[in-house]
């Protein structure tokens, strides 16, 4: 694909800004039609889209069909949100001109779009986190034009989805260039997109090194902008003693499947497990090892990811105290990943920061703590995460309640007796977490609250009704807003 020059990138972003001046005025009902139309156009691509994605990503048909359904569902959820209108959080404080000792002005506030958003497509989700994924859907819902940087791992798939968005743009009469699709594989191209003076926010899903680089580019601007980067996670799983006594093999079954699902290529893959030393933990390790050995190597998304997995796996295995507990009995072919379980004592884990680095793929490390103090110390060594899981019986959850509260400080989602893989798309989901999981733990990249990343509050003081946005007009209020009338203001 042709690499864009800096001048061409700036032209693209200028066109996006021109589109913003029109698109920010589009009402919620029209945006809803646009988002629904995108979903319909993606579905109309049929099997051609799925087969193209299979060819470029090595993902199976069923997985991609499910992901396409999730992507269209996300678009329709945002369509329903903007049609309802309550998401703008409109507030109205009417004037009290005769209030003593000072009169009160008329004040009204609502969320307004930031401006052009640059979205970087993800490698591991060619639909749900790429061209028409949640970043694009939430930005368009907010009233922000999108410039999508296609991921070089699936460029043709991205082109097909972009064509669907462009058809929907024309069909629904949206402003020209409300969505633009660019190929710029180099780091310099990504930097130019982030640092264009017209760019007002960035959405990214990928590696820590990639997300941190974009964040640094944004902070180096004369006017720093927000970068909402989801940069992966090792998603620790704390296995409490009671659970191993009652259902150790069931837990092993559950985690062998989760660690190796889609060849471990999820940001919520459970890459770290921790438990207290006991005969039951030893038995669990053996059971999990036996199950993981039977899982054949799987082909990864593209050669670069496969090469990184091999390199990072070898690095992890070379660390002091780390033992190989299990690996696929079948040999790996080209671009395939060997399923791997390793173990280490907490005493070694605590002094080696390398052991909390993500190994992106079907790999997990089991840490054996001698007592609760070592388990707490291990938790302290783990940086911010997207998720953490507690596996325990009811008695465990009561006994370790204080420890569980400590876990809550480290993550964006706490799971009891489940697996972190399988992210439900709904308003209650929070897919984010303290740095380095994301660059801003206050925001989610899953669910309708993702729209909050691309808006800011704006107050309107003493505006005539005709100049106010429709949501703030007292004669024609839309959505849900809180009205503080004169009587309440006088109290």
N, C-alpha and C positions, 0 to 999 in steps of 0.2 A: 504494500500500500504506500501511496505517496506521502512523504513527510512534509507537513505544512511548515512554511517559513514563519518566523516571528511576525512578520507583517500580515501574512494570511490569517494567523491566529487572532491578531488584534482586530482585523476586519470582521472575522466571525463574531468576536465578542461585541464589537460595535453594533453589528446587526442584531445581536441578542438584546442589547440595551434599547435599541429602537423598537423592538418587539415588546419589551417590557412596558414602555410608555403607553402602549395600547392594551396589552394583556392584563395589566394590573387593574383595569377598569371593567374587565369582564365579570359579570355577575355569577353567583354560585350555580344557578340552574344551567347556564351555558357551559361553565367549566365541567359540570357533571355530565352533560351530553358529550363533551369532548373526551373525557376519561372513559366513559362507557363505550364510545366509538372506538377508542384505541383497543380496548379489550376485544371488541367484536372483530376488528381487523386482524388482530393477532390470531384469533381462533380461525378466521377464514383462511389463513395460510396453510392450515391442515397439516398433513403428514410431511409436506415438504420441509417445514420448519423443524420438525422433530428429527427427520433424517439428516438434515444439514448439521444440526447440533450433535447428533450421534457421531457423525464423521469427524467433527472438529474436537470433541471433548472426551471421547471414549465412554461417555455415560450411557447407561442402558435406556431403552425406549420407555419403559415404565417410569423410571425416575424422571426423565425429561417431560413426559406427559403430565406427571403430577406437579412438576415445577411450573410448567406452563399454566396449569389450572390455578396454582397459588398466585402466579403473577397477575392473571386476569381477575382473580378474586380481590387482590390488593387494589387494583385500579377501580373496581366497583365499590369497594369499601370507601375509598377516598371520594368517589363520585357521590355516594350517599352522604358523606360528611359535609361536603361543600354545598350540597343542595339544602341540607338542614340549616346551615348557617351558624349554629351555636359555637362552632370552633373558634370564631373570631373574638370570643370573650368580650362582647360589646358591653360597655358600662356607660350609664348616663347619670350625671349629677346636674340637676337643673339649677338655674340661678336663683338666688335669694337677694334681690337688690336692696331690700330694706333691713337686712340682717345687721345687727349691732355687735361689735363696734365697727366692723367692716363688711361691705357687701360681698356676697359670694358670687363668683362668675359661673357661667354655664360651662361645664366641662364634660366632655365625652371621650371615651377611649376605646380602641379596638386594635387587634393585630392586623398589620399590613405587610405585604411581601417585601423581602429584602432587595430583590433585583436578580440579574442573571446568575444562574447556578451552574457550576461545572461539575459533572458527575463522571467518575472514573468507573468503567465497567469492571466487574469482578471475574476472576478466572474460574472459580468453583461453582458459581451459579450463573449460567449463561442467560437465564431469563429473569429470575427473581431479584437478582442484585446487579443486573446489567442494564441493557438499553432501555427497557420499559419497566425496570424493577422499582423497588420501593423508593429509592432516592429520586428517580425521575418522577414517579407518580406523586409523591408528596410535595415535590417542588412545584410541579404543574398545578396541583390542587391549591397550593398556597398563593398562586398568581405569579410565579417566577418562571421565566423562560429557562430552558435547559440546553446546555451544550454538552453532549455526551461523547466522551473519549472512549472509543471502542477498545476492548481488550484484544491484544494481538493473538491471543490463544483461540479466539472464535470470531474472526472478523466477518465471515460470510453470514453466520447466524445473526450477528449484530446488524448487518446490512438489511437482512430480511425484516427484522423487528422494526428497524428505523423506517423502512418503507411503509409499514403498517401505521406508524405514528404519523407519517407525512400524509397518508391517505385520510386519516381521521382529521388532521388539521384542515385539509381542504374541504372535506365533507361537512364539517361543522362551522366553517367560516372563521377559524381562529387566525390571529395575526400571522403574517409571513415570518418565518424564522423563530417562531415560538419554541421550536425544537430543531436543533442542528446536530448532525452526526459527523464526527471527525475521526480520522486515523492519524495518530502522531505517536509512533511507538517509542521515541527517544525520551530520555529524562528531560532534555531541554524543551521538548514540546509540552510535556506536562507542567514544567516550571513556568513556561510562557502563559499557559492557560490560567494557572493560579495567580500569576502576578499581573495579568492584564488589569488595567485600571477599571474596566467595566465589570469584572467578576466580583460578586458580592458574597458568595459562599461556595463551599466545596463539599461534595459527598464522596466518600471512598470506603471500599471494603477490600481488605487485602492484608499484606504482611506489615509487620511493625516497621521495617525499614522503609517501605514505600509510604505508609501513612505518616510517619514521623518526618520524612523528607518534605512532603506536601505541607505539613503543619509549619515546618521551618520556613518554607518559601512564603507562606502566608504572613508569618510574623515579621518577615524582612521587608514587607511592603511599606511605603509611607503611611498607608492606611490599612493596618492589619484587618483581616477578615476571618470569620470562623471557618474552620475545617472540621467537619464531622467525620472522623475516621474511625472505622471499626477495624482493629488491627490484630484480631485473633486472641487466643486464650488457651490455657492448658486445663481449665475447668476442673479443679480438684474435687475428688470424691472421698469423703470421710466415711469409712466403714466402721461402725460401732460394734462392740463385742457381742451384744445380744443378738444382733441380726445374723452374725456368722454362726452362732450356736443353733439358731432355729432354721435358717434357710440359706446357708452358705452356697450350696450348689445352684440354687435359683438365682442368687445374685451374680454368680459366675456366668451363668447362661446369659443374663441380661447385659452384662458388661462386655462379654466377648462379642456380642452382636453390635453393641454401641461403638466400641473401639474401632471396629472394622467396617462399619456401615459406609458405603460409597468410598471404600478404600481409605477411610479415615479423613476424608477431605472436607471436613466441616470445621467452622470456627468454634463449634461447641463440642468437639471431640474430647472425650475424657482422657486427657493425656497424663494425668497424675492421680494416683490413688494412695490413700494413707490409712493405716490402721495400727492398732496396738498389738505388739507381739503376743502371740498365744498359740497353742496347738491348733485352734480353729483358723487363725490367720494363715498358718502354714498349710493346713488342709485346703483352704480357699485358694491359695497361690497355686497349689498343685492342680486343683480342679479347673481354674481359669487357664492355666498353662495347657492342659490337655485339650481344652476346647479351642484355644487360639491356634494350636499346632495344626488342627484339622482345617483351618480356613486358608484356602489357597491364595497365593499372591494375586493381586488385582492390578489391572492397567490403570495408571494415573492419568490425570487430565491432559497433561502434555509433557514432553521430555524435560523441560526445565523444572517442573515440580518433582518429577521422578528423580532427577539428579540431586536436587536439594534434599529430598528425603533420604537418599542413600548417604549423602555427606553428613547430614545432621544425625542420622541414626548411628553412623560409625563414630562420630564425635561423642555422642552420649554413651555408647558402649565402652569407650576408652577412658571414661572418668573413673577415678579411684572409688572402689567399693561397689561399683555397679556390676551386677551379675545378669547374664542372659538367662531368663527363666524359660522362655518359649519363643519359637519362631515357626513360620510355616514349614512343614516338612517337604513341600514341593519347592523346587528351585524356581527362582524368579526369572522371567523372560525380559526382553527389552522393555523399558519404561514401566515395569511392574514393581510393586512395593511388597516387601516381605512383612507379614504380620509379626509383631514383636512385643513381647512382655519382658520388662527388666525389673530388678529389685535392688533396693539399697537400704542400708540402715540409716535411721534419722541422724545419727552422729556424723555420717559422711554427707548427707543431704544438707545439713545445716551450715557446712563450711564451704559449699561448692555452688556458687550462683549459676553455673552452667546448667545445673539440673532443673532449673525452673524455666529454661528456654523451651519454646515450642518446637516439637518435631512434627511437622505437618504431614500427617499420614496415619497409618494403622499401628501406632506405637503408644505404649503406656508404661509409666514407671510406677512401681508400687513401693512406697516408703514405709518401713517398719519402725514404729516408735516404741521405745522401752516403757514409757509411761505418759500420763496426760500432760506433764510439763514439756516433754519432748514433742508431743503432738501440737501443743500451743506454740512452741518455738518454731516448729515447722510451718505453721500457719503464718507466723510473723514474717517468714522468709519469702512467702508467696506474694508477688505483686498483684495489683488490681486485675480482676477477672470478669468475664461475662457471666459465668455461672459458678456455683458450688453446689454439691450434692451431699446430703446426709442420708446414709443408709442405716436405719436403726429400728428396733422395736419401740413400742410406746414407753417402756421403762427406760430405754436408752435415751430417748428424746427428753425425758424428764431429768434424768441424771446429768446429761450433758447440755442442759439448757443454756448455761452461761457460756459454754464453748460455742454453741450455735449462734449466740448473739455476737460473738467475736467474728465468726465467719461472715455474718451479714455486713460487716463494715468493709469487706474486701470485694464485694461482688454486686452485680446488678440484678441477679435472680438467684434465689435459693430454692433448691428442689429437695423434697423429702421423698425418699424411696422411689426414685424414678431415674431416668437417664437424661443428660443435658441435650442430647441430639433429638431433633424433632421440635422445632420452634413453632408454636401455635401463633397464627396471625390473627390477633384480636386486640381490642383496646387495652386489656389488662396485661398484655405482654410488655416486658421491658427488656429489650435487647441492647444492652449497653453496660458499662461498668467503669470503675475507676481506672485511671491511667496505669499501665499501658494498654489495657483492653480497648479503650477508646480515648479520644482526646477530650471528651466532655461527658462525664457520667450522668449529667442531668437529662440527657436526651436518649431516645430509642431510635433504632433504625428498622424496627418491626412494629406494625400496628399503626393505627391512625394518629397517635400522638407524634409520629415522625414528622408531621407537618409543622410542628413547633420549631423545628430547626431552621426553617426558612422564612420566619416572620419576626417582626419586632413590634412592640407596642407604640402607638402614636396617640397623643392627646390632641383634641380639637377644642380650643377655648373661644367661646362667644361667636361660634360660626352660625351664620344664617342657615336655616333648615335646608334650603335648596343647594347649598354647597357641601353639605355633609354626605358621607357615604350612606347608601340606603340603609345599612344596618344600624346607623345612629340617628336616622331621621325619626323624630317622635311621631310624625304623622304616618310613617310607614315602616315600623320597626320589623327587622327580620331576625330570625334566630332567637336565642335566649340572652337577655341582658338584664342587668340589675339596675332598677330605677330607684334612685334616692330622691324622693320628692321634697318639696319645700318643707312640709311638716316634719319629715324625718330629719332634714338638715338643720332644723331649728333646735332639735333636742341636744 
